Amino acid sequence: VLPQDAQLMNRYAWSIYENKNKAKYKRGIELARLALKLEPESSRIWDTLAWLLFEKGDKEDAIKAMEKAVEFEPEYKDGLKKMLELV
């Protein structure tokens, strides 16, 4: 059980993505969603969720999540552009 710390959950979820640990993508997505319940306006967490969903093959939800990241922090538009190019 992780402490109710959104940034800690996000760091763990991001490490799953960075290490391309496909066996743990589902867990990473769960953690990112839990973190968003604590910090729903965190562009960083939306970005993590987006890339995990994208890697898992859920491109439509990934793009929606990245759009949320951009909504809260426009600097994430490069990530959205990259996703749209890869679809």
C-alpha positions as CSV (number, residue, x, y, z in Angstrom):
1,V,0.0,0.0,0.0
2,L,1.4,3.4,-1.0
3,P,0.9,6.5,1.0
4,Q,-1.7,8.9,-0.3
5,D,1.0,10.9,-2.0
6,A,0.1,11.8,-5.6
7,Q,3.7,12.8,-6.6
8,L,5.1,9.5,-5.2
9,M,2.5,7.5,-7.1
10,N,3.3,9.5,-10.3
11,R,7.0,8.9,-10.0
12,Y,6.4,5.2,-9.6
13,A,4.0,5.1,-12.6
14,W,6.4,7.2,-14.7
15,S,9.3,4.8,-13.9
16,I,7.1,1.9,-15.2
17,Y,6.7,3.9,-18.4
18,E,10.3,4.9,-18.7
19,N,11.5,1.3,-18.2
20,K,9.0,0.0,-20.7
21,N,7.8,-2.5,-18.0
22,K,4.9,-3.8,-20.1
23,A,3.9,-6.3,-17.4
24,K,3.2,-3.3,-15.0
25,Y,1.5,-0.9,-17.4
26,K,-1.9,-1.7,-15.9
27,R,-0.6,-1.0,-12.4
28,G,1.0,2.3,-13.6
29,I,-2.3,3.4,-15.1
30,E,-4.1,2.5,-11.8
31,L,-1.5,4.6,-9.9
32,A,-1.8,7.5,-12.2
33,R,-5.5,7.5,-11.9
34,L,-5.3,7.3,-8.1
35,A,-2.9,10.2,-8.1
36,L,-5.3,12.2,-10.3
37,K,-8.0,11.7,-7.7
38,L,-5.7,13.5,-5.2
39,E,-4.4,16.1,-7.7
40,P,-6.8,16.4,-10.6
41,E,-5.1,19.4,-12.1
42,S,-1.6,18.0,-12.2
43,S,-0.4,18.2,-15.8
44,R,2.5,16.0,-14.9
45,I,0.2,13.2,-13.8
46,W,-2.0,13.6,-16.8
47,D,1.1,13.3,-19.0
48,T,2.2,10.1,-17.2
49,L,-1.3,8.6,-17.6
50,A,-1.3,9.5,-21.3
51,W,2.0,7.9,-22.1
52,L,1.1,4.7,-20.2
53,L,-2.2,4.4,-22.0
54,F,-0.5,5.1,-25.3
55,E,2.1,2.4,-24.7
56,K,-0.6,0.0,-23.7
57,G,-2.3,0.6,-27.0
58,D,-5.2,2.7,-25.8
59,K,-4.5,5.6,-28.2
60,E,-7.9,7.3,-28.0
61,D,-7.8,7.6,-24.2
62,A,-4.1,8.5,-24.3
63,I,-4.8,11.5,-26.5
64,K,-7.7,12.6,-24.2
65,A,-5.4,12.4,-21.2
66,M,-2.7,14.4,-23.0
67,E,-5.2,17.0,-24.0
68,K,-6.0,17.4,-20.2
69,A,-2.2,17.8,-19.6
70,V,-2.1,20.5,-22.2
71,E,-5.2,22.2,-20.7
72,F,-3.4,22.6,-17.4
73,E,0.1,23.2,-18.8
74,P,0.5,24.3,-22.5
75,E,4.1,23.0,-22.6
76,Y,2.7,19.5,-23.0
77,K,1.5,20.3,-26.5
78,D,4.7,18.8,-27.9
79,G,3.8,15.5,-26.3
80,L,0.3,15.7,-27.8
81,K,1.7,16.5,-31.2
82,K,4.1,13.5,-31.0
83,M,1.2,11.2,-30.0
84,L,-0.9,12.4,-32.9
85,E,2.0,11.8,-35.3
86,L,2.4,8.3,-34.0
87,V,-1.3,7.3,-34.2
